[in-house]
Amino acid sequence: MTFTIELTPTEEARLRDAAKQEGLAPEEFLNRLVTDHLPQRAGMTFDQITAPLRQDFQESGMTEAEFDALVEEAREEVWQERHKGSQVL
């Protein structure tokens, strides 16, 4: 797959400098940058994928009831935003 990105001259110079420091062509550097930062979820279980979320939740000290309320509040905000202007008076 091929992508085209637009860089400012300053960004391009920074990319070329970073690639040179790694001994790579800019294209190789970008490819490595992208592939190194893509999540590797193929073959992972749901439990493995959500483990960081569970850990963050446990460390937060939030109760399940507080978490449920937070999710419900966010869901309601999204619903309100999506239905703004479509309400019949």
N, C-alpha and C positions, 0 to 999 in steps of 0.2 A: 504494500500500500504506500502511496506517495502523498505527502501533504506539502502545502506551500504556506510558509509563514512570512509575515512582513516584520522586519526589524528596522529600527531606526539606525542611523549610522553609528551611534554610540553603542547600541546593543550589539550590532554586528562586530564592532571592534572588540567588545568584551568577550563575545563568543570566540572570535579568532584567537584572542590572547589565552583564554581558558583551554581551548583545544591544543594550542601550541605547547602550553605547560604540561599537558597530558601526553604530548607526542602523537596527537591524532589530527586527522583532517577535521574541519568543522562539521562536516556531515556525519562522520563517525562519532564525534563527540556528542552531537545532538541525539543520535540514535542510542548511544549508551545512556545518556541522561534520561531519555524517555523510558527505555526498557528497565533501567534500574529503579525507576520510581513508580512503575505500574504495579498495582497489587497483583500478587500471584494467587488468585483464588481458585483456579481450576483444580479440581480434585480435592478441595478442602471441604470439610463438613460444615454445616451451619454453626455448630458449636465452636469450631476453630475460627470461623470468620467473626463471630460475635464475641469471642473471648476478650478482646481489648475493651469492648463496650461494657461487658459485665464487670471487668476489673475497675474501670473508671467509676461505674455506678457504686460498687462496693466501697471504693475509696472516698466517694463523695459524702457518705454518711446519710444520704437521702433515704427516706423510707419508701416502700413500694407505693404507699398511698400518695405521698408527695410526688413521686414519679408519675403515677397515673394522672394526678391533677395537672401536672406540667404538660403531659402529652395531650390531655383533653383540651387544655387552654390553647395549645398550638394548633390542634385540629380545628377548634372553633374559629381561631383567627384566619386560618386558611379558607375555611368554608365561607366566612363572612366576606373575605376579600374576593373570592371567586363569584359570589352571588351579589356583589355590590352593583347596584344599578338595575338589577333584574327583579327587584321587589315591586309587587303591584300594590298601589295605595288605594 
